[in-house]
Amino acid sequence: MAIAGEPVERVKHQVTGLFAPERADDLREVMTQLPGIKLVSVDFQNAEAVFEYAPGQAFPSVKADDIVKQF
């Protein structure tokens, strides 16, 4: 269940298949379609991206332990 006023967290996720810097704009565009999730930065060398979101709001029906898998 989403929590009203839940603080936004900055989270780093490893992204499988993230290797083409020339596709950064495409990734940013896709991320605008996911409400409540903001792409902050992309590290192609380490295949990681930093996102900002409030877990309970971005993934309201997902258990905390399953958010990374759902993402």
PyRosetta script that sets phi, psi and omega in degrees:
from pyrosetta import init, pose_from_sequence

init()
pose = pose_from_sequence("MAIAGEPVERVKHQVTGLFAPERADDLREVMTQLPGIKLVSVDFQNAEAVFEYAPGQAFPSVKADDIVKQF")
pose.set_psi(1, 135.0)
pose.set_omega(1, 178.9)
pose.set_phi(2, -66.7)
pose.set_psi(2, 145.4)
pose.set_omega(2, -179.1)
pose.set_phi(3, -110.9)
pose.set_psi(3, 118.1)
pose.set_omega(3, 179.0)
pose.set_phi(4, -62.9)
pose.set_psi(4, 134.7)
pose.set_omega(4, 178.2)
pose.set_phi(5, 75.0)
pose.set_psi(5, 10.3)
pose.set_omega(5, 179.5)
pose.set_phi(6, -61.8)
pose.set_psi(6, 135.1)
pose.set_omega(6, -179.0)
pose.set_phi(7, -67.2)
pose.set_psi(7, 146.7)
pose.set_omega(7, 176.7)
pose.set_phi(8, -78.4)
pose.set_psi(8, 136.1)
pose.set_omega(8, 179.1)
pose.set_phi(9, -109.5)
pose.set_psi(9, 147.9)
pose.set_omega(9, 172.6)
pose.set_phi(10, -101.5)
pose.set_psi(10, 118.4)
pose.set_omega(10, -172.0)
pose.set_phi(11, -127.8)
pose.set_psi(11, 135.4)
pose.set_omega(11, 176.3)
pose.set_phi(12, -98.8)
pose.set_psi(12, 127.3)
pose.set_omega(12, 177.8)
pose.set_phi(13, -121.9)
pose.set_psi(13, 141.1)
pose.set_omega(13, 170.3)
pose.set_phi(14, -78.6)
pose.set_psi(14, 135.7)
pose.set_omega(14, -176.1)
pose.set_phi(15, -117.4)
pose.set_psi(15, 111.0)
pose.set_omega(15, 179.2)
pose.set_phi(16, -61.9)
pose.set_psi(16, 130.5)
pose.set_omega(16, 177.6)
pose.set_phi(17, 87.3)
pose.set_psi(17, 5.7)
pose.set_omega(17, -179.8)
pose.set_phi(18, -85.5)
pose.set_psi(18, 98.5)
pose.set_omega(18, -175.3)
pose.set_phi(19, -146.3)
pose.set_psi(19, -4.0)
pose.set_omega(19, -173.3)
pose.set_phi(20, -115.3)
pose.set_psi(20, 95.4)
pose.set_omega(20, -178.9)
pose.set_phi(21, -55.1)
pose.set_psi(21, -28.7)
pose.set_omega(21, 179.8)
pose.set_phi(22, -68.4)
pose.set_psi(22, -9.7)
pose.set_omega(22, 178.7)
pose.set_phi(23, -100.1)
pose.set_psi(23, 8.3)
pose.set_omega(23, -178.0)
pose.set_phi(24, -56.8)
pose.set_psi(24, -42.5)
pose.set_omega(24, -180.0)
pose.set_phi(25, -64.2)
pose.set_psi(25, -35.5)
pose.set_omega(25, 177.8)
pose.set_phi(26, -65.2)
pose.set_psi(26, -42.6)
pose.set_omega(26, 178.1)
pose.set_phi(27, -62.6)
pose.set_psi(27, -44.6)
pose.set_omega(27, 178.9)
pose.set_phi(28, -60.4)
pose.set_psi(28, -40.5)
pose.set_omega(28, 179.5)
pose.set_phi(29, -64.2)
pose.set_psi(29, -45.2)
pose.set_omega(29, 179.3)
pose.set_phi(30, -61.3)
pose.set_psi(30, -40.2)
pose.set_omega(30, -177.6)
pose.set_phi(31, -66.0)
pose.set_psi(31, -24.1)
pose.set_omega(31, 177.6)
pose.set_phi(32, -68.5)
pose.set_psi(32, -16.6)
pose.set_omega(32, -179.5)
pose.set_phi(33, -86.2)
pose.set_psi(33, -6.4)
pose.set_omega(33, 179.6)
pose.set_phi(34, -103.3)
pose.set_psi(34, 104.7)
pose.set_omega(34, -176.7)
pose.set_phi(35, -63.9)
pose.set_psi(35, 137.8)
pose.set_omega(35, 175.8)
pose.set_phi(36, 84.2)
pose.set_psi(36, 0.9)
pose.set_omega(36, 180.0)
pose.set_phi(37, -124.4)
pose.set_psi(37, 127.3)
pose.set_omega(37, -179.8)
pose.set_phi(38, -118.0)
pose.set_psi(38, 130.0)
pose.set_omega(38, 174.3)
pose.set_phi(39, -82.0)
pose.set_psi(39, 120.6)
pose.set_omega(39, -177.2)
pose.set_phi(40, -94.4)
pose.set_psi(40, -49.1)
pose.set_omega(40, -178.4)
pose.set_phi(41, -155.1)
pose.set_psi(41, 160.9)
pose.set_omega(41, -179.3)
pose.set_phi(42, -130.7)
pose.set_psi(42, 132.6)
pose.set_omega(42, 176.8)
pose.set_phi(43, -119.3)
pose.set_psi(43, 94.8)
pose.set_omega(43, -176.4)
pose.set_phi(44, -68.4)
pose.set_psi(44, -34.3)
pose.set_omega(44, -178.3)
pose.set_phi(45, -59.6)
pose.set_psi(45, -36.9)
pose.set_omega(45, -179.6)
pose.set_phi(46, -105.4)
pose.set_psi(46, 5.9)
pose.set_omega(46, -179.2)
pose.set_phi(47, 53.4)
pose.set_psi(47, 48.7)
pose.set_omega(47, 180.0)
pose.set_phi(48, -129.9)
pose.set_psi(48, 152.6)
pose.set_omega(48, 175.1)
pose.set_phi(49, -138.7)
pose.set_psi(49, 147.7)
pose.set_omega(49, 177.5)
pose.set_phi(50, -106.5)
pose.set_psi(50, 131.4)
pose.set_omega(50, -179.0)
pose.set_phi(51, -124.7)
pose.set_psi(51, 155.0)
pose.set_omega(51, 171.2)
pose.set_phi(52, -118.2)
pose.set_psi(52, 130.4)
pose.set_omega(52, 175.9)
pose.set_phi(53, -166.7)
pose.set_psi(53, 157.5)
pose.set_omega(53, 171.5)
pose.set_phi(54, -95.3)
pose.set_psi(54, 110.5)
pose.set_omega(54, -172.7)
pose.set_phi(55, -50.8)
pose.set_psi(55, -45.5)
pose.set_omega(55, -177.8)
pose.set_phi(56, -69.4)
pose.set_psi(56, -21.4)
pose.set_omega(56, 178.2)
pose.set_phi(57, -91.6)
pose.set_psi(57, -41.2)
pose.set_omega(57, -179.4)
pose.set_phi(58, -73.2)
pose.set_psi(58, -30.6)
pose.set_omega(58, -178.7)
pose.set_phi(59, -131.3)
pose.set_psi(59, 68.3)
pose.set_omega(59, -170.6)
pose.set_phi(60, -63.1)
pose.set_psi(60, -27.4)
pose.set_omega(60, -177.0)
pose.set_phi(61, -109.6)
pose.set_psi(61, 17.7)
pose.set_omega(61, -176.7)
pose.set_phi(62, -110.5)
pose.set_psi(62, 133.6)
pose.set_omega(62, 176.5)
pose.set_phi(63, -64.5)
pose.set_psi(63, 147.3)
pose.set_omega(63, -176.7)
pose.set_phi(64, -53.2)
pose.set_psi(64, -39.5)
pose.set_omega(64, -178.0)
pose.set_phi(65, -70.2)
pose.set_psi(65, -15.1)
pose.set_omega(65, -175.9)
pose.set_phi(66, -106.6)
pose.set_psi(66, 2.5)
pose.set_omega(66, -175.9)
pose.set_phi(67, -61.7)
pose.set_psi(67, -46.3)
pose.set_omega(67, -178.9)
pose.set_phi(68, -60.4)
pose.set_psi(68, -42.9)
pose.set_omega(68, 178.9)
pose.set_phi(69, -63.4)
pose.set_psi(69, -41.9)
pose.set_omega(69, -179.8)
pose.set_phi(70, -68.2)
pose.set_psi(70, -38.7)
pose.set_omega(70, -179.9)
pose.set_phi(71, -57.5)
pose.dump_pdb("model.pdb")
